[in-house]
Amino acid sequence: MDSVAPPPASTSSVAPFDLDTVDRLLSTTRAVRKRLDLDREVPREVVVECLALSVYAPNASNAQRWRWVLVEDPTHRATIGAWYRTHLSPPMQALLEQRRADGDDAGVRHSESVLHLGAIFDRVPVVAVVCVEGRIEDDPTLNGATWLLGSVYQAVWSFQLALRSRGLGSTFTTAHVLFEAELRSLLGIPETHSVVCMIPLAYTRGMEFAPAPRRPVEDVTFVDHWGTHL
Ligand SMILES: Cc1cc2nc3c(=O)[nH]c(=O)nc-3n(C[C@H](O)[C@H](O)[C@H](O)COP(=O)(O)O)c2cc1C
């Protein structure tokens, strides 16, 4: 990444919300792995409150095909954690070594953080397993994938924002694709549904987070024609 964008300063003179707060929420909701408070209980009501906010997200035809399994059972969390480590840790460890060799400091931090999540997975108080009605195999086209995943990912991000606003951190994870059948079997998720991600969540240690490092919007935005920058 050549340069990192600072969060924008608002140019809006009229706004229905406190933009400083909203912009801080949007720019500092990070993938939280190392700063999860594993010893603090997460009341189910708080998680349900965040889910109740997430369902306002856009979704195709308003069919609301999302389904959520909140995994609180320590035995289930340990089983899933073991799968997570078995499938993800070896390739992630290899990637970490490659990134070290390349001098890719940001990549090294990312790999170490992902490995850390695997190591503590069993102790994360709640894992939201996010499902959607339908299978990619039913329509493996751009249209099919867009309808299937696009109908649930936006609700997941709303969920993560709602968690952050209440002092909880979470990470969008997809390593379960390496053991999705086993996961569905463990949790009784029907074959008609797909697991699209797992969201391990907990209260955070400290509430301040730096804005996420991202490319400046000018680098990635064109007007009217590909290649014509802002
Ligand atoms: C499609 C997708 C898959 C991801 N899979 C994983 C994963 O399996 N494990 C993990 O720890 N993080 C996963 N992440 C989180 C990303 O690593 C994270 O969003 C990215 O590094 C930016 O982090 P930041 O917002 O803290 O800067 C995934 C994110 C997305 C959108």
Ligand as a Chemical Component Dictionary entry (heavy atoms), coordinates in Angstrom:
data_LIG
# 
_chem_comp.id                   LIG 
_chem_comp.type                 NON-POLYMER 
_chem_comp.pdbx_formal_charge   0 
_chem_comp.three_letter_code    LIG 
# 
loop_
_chem_comp_atom.comp_id 
_chem_comp_atom.atom_id 
_chem_comp_atom.alt_atom_id 
_chem_comp_atom.type_symbol 
_chem_comp_atom.charge 
_chem_comp_atom.model_Cartn_x 
_chem_comp_atom.model_Cartn_y 
_chem_comp_atom.model_Cartn_z 
_chem_comp_atom.pdbx_ordinal 
LIG C1  C1  C 0 -14.021 -12.003 3.074  1  
LIG C2  C2  C 0 -13.170 -11.820 4.320  2  
LIG C3  C3  C 0 -12.547 -12.921 4.874  3  
LIG C4  C4  C 0 -11.786 -12.807 6.056  4  
LIG N1  N1  N 0 -11.277 -13.929 6.654  5  
LIG C5  C5  C 0 -10.619 -13.809 7.831  6  
LIG C6  C6  C 0 -10.211 -14.988 8.541  7  
LIG O1  O1  O 0 -10.471 -16.132 8.138  8  
LIG N2  N2  N 0 -9.541  -14.827 9.705  9  
LIG C7  C7  C 0 -9.274  -13.593 10.231 10 
LIG O2  O2  O 0 -8.692  -13.508 11.305 11 
LIG N3  N3  N 0 -9.662  -12.454 9.583  12 
LIG C8  C8  C 0 -10.346 -12.541 8.410  13 
LIG N4  N4  N 0 -10.826 -11.410 7.776  14 
LIG C9  C9  C 0 -10.559 -10.078 8.374  15 
LIG C10 C10 C 0 -9.510  -9.292  7.577  16 
LIG O3  O3  O 0 -8.235  -9.827  7.809  17 
LIG C11 C11 C 0 -9.587  -7.809  7.991  18 
LIG O4  O4  O 0 -10.865 -7.315  7.696  19 
LIG C12 C12 C 0 -8.538  -6.961  7.270  20 
LIG O5  O5  O 0 -7.249  -7.417  7.541  21 
LIG C13 C13 C 0 -8.657  -5.492  7.671  22 
LIG O6  O6  O 0 -8.464  -5.369  9.058  23 
LIG P1  P1  P 0 -8.623  -3.937  9.783  24 
LIG O7  O7  O 0 -10.015 -3.453  9.506  25 
LIG O8  O8  O 0 -8.377  -4.167  11.241 26 
LIG O9  O9  O 0 -7.617  -3.011  9.157  27 
LIG C14 C14 C 0 -11.595 -11.517 6.633  28 
LIG C15 C15 C 0 -12.250 -10.400 6.070  29 
LIG C16 C16 C 0 -13.042 -10.553 4.945  30 
LIG C17 C17 C 0 -13.773 -9.349  4.382  31 
# 
loop_
_chem_comp_bond.comp_id 
_chem_comp_bond.atom_id_1 
_chem_comp_bond.atom_id_2 
_chem_comp_bond.value_order 
_chem_comp_bond.pdbx_ordinal 
LIG C1  C2  SING 1  
LIG C2  C3  SING 2  
LIG C2  C16 DOUB 3  
LIG C3  C4  DOUB 4  
LIG C4  N1  SING 5  
LIG C4  C14 SING 6  
LIG N1  C5  DOUB 7  
LIG C5  C6  SING 8  
LIG C5  C8  SING 9  
LIG C6  O1  DOUB 10 
LIG C6  N2  SING 11 
LIG N2  C7  SING 12 
LIG C7  O2  DOUB 13 
LIG C7  N3  SING 14 
LIG N3  C8  DOUB 15 
LIG C8  N4  SING 16 
LIG N4  C9  SING 17 
LIG N4  C14 SING 18 
LIG C9  C10 SING 19 
LIG C10 O3  SING 20 
LIG C10 C11 SING 21 
LIG C11 O4  SING 22 
LIG C11 C12 SING 23 
LIG C12 O5  SING 24 
LIG C12 C13 SING 25 
LIG C13 O6  SING 26 
LIG O6  P1  SING 27 
LIG P1  O7  DOUB 28 
LIG P1  O8  SING 29 
LIG P1  O9  SING 30 
LIG C14 C15 DOUB 31 
LIG C15 C16 SING 32 
LIG C16 C17 SING 33 
# 
